[in-house]
Amino acid sequence: MTLSRSQSAHGQSAQSRSGQSLSILGATGSIGRNTIDVVSRLPGRFRVEAVSANRDAEGLAQIAIEAGARLAVVADPDAYAALKAALSGTGIEAAAGQAALVEAATRPVDRLMAAIVGAAGLAPTLAAAARGTTILLANKECLVTAGTLFMATARAGGATILPVDSEHSALFQVLNPVQALNPVQVLDPDRLKAVETVTITASGGPFRTWSAEQIAEAGPREAVRHPNWAMGAKISVDSAGLMNKGLELIEAHHLFAIAPERLAVVVHPESIVHGFVSYRDGSVIAQLAEPDMRTPIAYSLGWPDRIPAPTKRLDLAELGRLTFETPDLRRFPALGIAIAAMEAGNGATTVLNAANEISVEAFLSERIRFPDIAKIVENVMDRVARTGIGEPASLDEALELDRTARDVARALVGEHIATAG
Amino acid sequence: MTLSRSQSAHGQSAQSRSGQSLSILGATGSIGRNTIDVVSRLPGRFRVEAVSANRDAEGLAQIAIEAGARLAVVADPDAYAALKAALSGTGIEAAAGQAALVEAATRPVDRLMAAIVGAAGLAPTLAAAARGTTILLANKECLVTAGTLFMATARAGGATILPVDSEHSALFQVLNPVQALNPVQVLDPDRLKAVETVTITASGGPFRTWSAEQIAEAGPREAVRHPNWAMGAKISVDSAGLMNKGLELIEAHHLFAIAPERLAVVVHPESIVHGFVSYRDGSVIAQLAEPDMRTPIAYSLGWPDRIPAPTKRLDLAELGRLTFETPDLRRFPALGIAIAAMEAGNGATTVLNAANEISVEAFLSERIRFPDIAKIVENVMDRVARTGIGEPASLDEALELDRTARDVARALVGEHIATAG
């Protein structure tokens, strides 16, 4: 990596329209910006087609100009005027709204980085999957809220799904589907037979060494102090309770068609080993890297090749040690609840995710205590299950179930506050 | 693995001639016996064609009978009568001598386990390589004494070389050449470009935490106490001085066509991580397993499939920690000497290996001290280099260079004893 940032940005804009075409949904977020960082250092390798953001028109315009994109889309129509003004005279097309977002997602490109956070990412990513796009998947909801539907759509459309999350990228790298264009076909029965366990690691979060009593007293400030990754508040809270690992198991279950009973979590405070596969000959193949999202992003951008990423190189002797622990389901019940949801099926995980979002929100605004998150999620799952959870067969059904679960969760948060008060 | 040993042995002999054909050279040694152990638990998967031993006629006959082999060969003609007697009435053919050994090695089989220890393995394994055999390579000399010749012969003959040594099996598993029948073709230039470093691990041996002064006083008893693997005396001494890692780097250099400057060693006392490859995107792919030779043996037997091996499963949480250190070339100069030999070329490594064998022998019989091993090896390399070391172009040339180096080493051991006395 000898190119400086400014040189490479120059090279990128000067390279006209060669290289692989790439669109980036969620370009102003952390994954989006890291994607631009990796891409801008490889002039000529990629050309950016479309970029999108929720409502940060200024930030999006700047990215669109630097990356030499053709189209910039804000999801929020209210941000359209600002985007249009910021792109004035650049020749970059500006658009806004849901239909424009779906259009940005389905423009023919070699790769689509799907990094919209939350349920807003579902419709555009699903539309891209139906068109057979090669999707670099960073949107969790596609798998947790609508995993069965999403993977079936990808299969039917002939889409290739390349995971971006560090744990799933690790598993993908280890399972190494060089021969399969469509990763869902990778694990043919013969190959799957040789796999005994598929494990993702958990840092253990900021409460790893805390007692149950200490955890019960923890506020949002304590919960968001993640030891190894700089992440948003919501995902940091998920990480503190190990709910994030439960959600990641569910994602792995869908991505690799691995049965729940073969999926495992091990706590690994250094966050160097991200995932591994254990085979019936006693062999374990693991992926390791310094915790830096640019490594899995580069892998998804380059696959099946490996392109350079400007990350710190792993030096095991310098690190000295890697440690591992069994996750404590007593102090971190969310993981067990998520595993139960995975076993119950996709409807249950839709409810899990929705109830968790509402509960974490309530915790972050200090309306409930940390252990209440898991309690409310479990309670929502019980209540919605009593009415019967079907497998969502369409995006509308998934979103309807998501809304129902959120309503029940909000009611429970309210009851809870009333009881506590 | 529900079959007991006796059941599976029964199944094996009852299965007549189905499955993949397999010959085992060096069947009475540790690799040979472990191979039989893995194979005997998979009735119907393999049928044993030929087995060989140096001179243990009784041991070989027992293995041949249990495995249902067709041919048993002792290298030593003096052991022929005993073998013939032991196999009397079994229908298993008995033979002896070098020509019979080469015949056993070149009988058409699906896989040949080449596990003869020492230079005696060169001629039969090279003959098998020339015939395009799929060779499970456990003989170190093929790569250290005649690596360039051996790999060129394998390429020309269309042979597939599957490494059995745990470190090289690790690298092979990680580089994962599922598409290439001939592993030497695996690392095409594009793929190699993405590899930054290829690392094997070293347990550090029994002297890892010893001072240079303590090491200088160590006798054979101390040197052969390997912390993790039960191995022969010679290889244990190599391990105590890190010479074994130097030899393994040389093997990796030939097997995977990796330039010396990209090869590295890290000390890892637990011997769980066996090798890893570091890529330019910051990603590291590693192979881990409990230290048990049946895992790499099973991998070489099953490749590209994975067959079951009855080994203890790796449990990282149970282990708790993995530690890593930089090797100390001051206390363990043999590693540096071996790396210099690898950089100098195949003639130098022939000399290195020969001089090392003589020196280790002298140390084991308490004629020289531990640090003298590396000193004598270095001295032999200097002296032989002064007369000019060419790249051995034939087996005869390699063996001639090997003999020359042994003679010089013996003379130096003698001088050394005279001086010390």
Interface residues (C-beta under 8 A of the other chain):
Chain A: Q173 V174 N176 V178 Q179 D190 A194 E196 V266 V267 H268 F276 S278 Y279 R280 D281 G282 S283 V284 I285 A286 Q287 L288 A289 E290 D292 R294 T295 A298 Y299 G302 D305 R306 I307 P308 A309 T311 K312 R313 L314 L316 A317 L319 G320 R321 L322 T323 F324 E325 T326
Chain B: Q173 V174 N176 V178 Q179 D190 A194 E196 V266 V267 H268 F276 S278 Y279 R280 D281 G282 S283 V284 I285 A286 Q287 L288 A289 E290 D292 R294 T295 A298 Y299 G302 D305 R306 I307 P308 A309 T311 K312 R313 L314 L316 A317 L319 G320 R321 L322 T323 F324 E325 T326
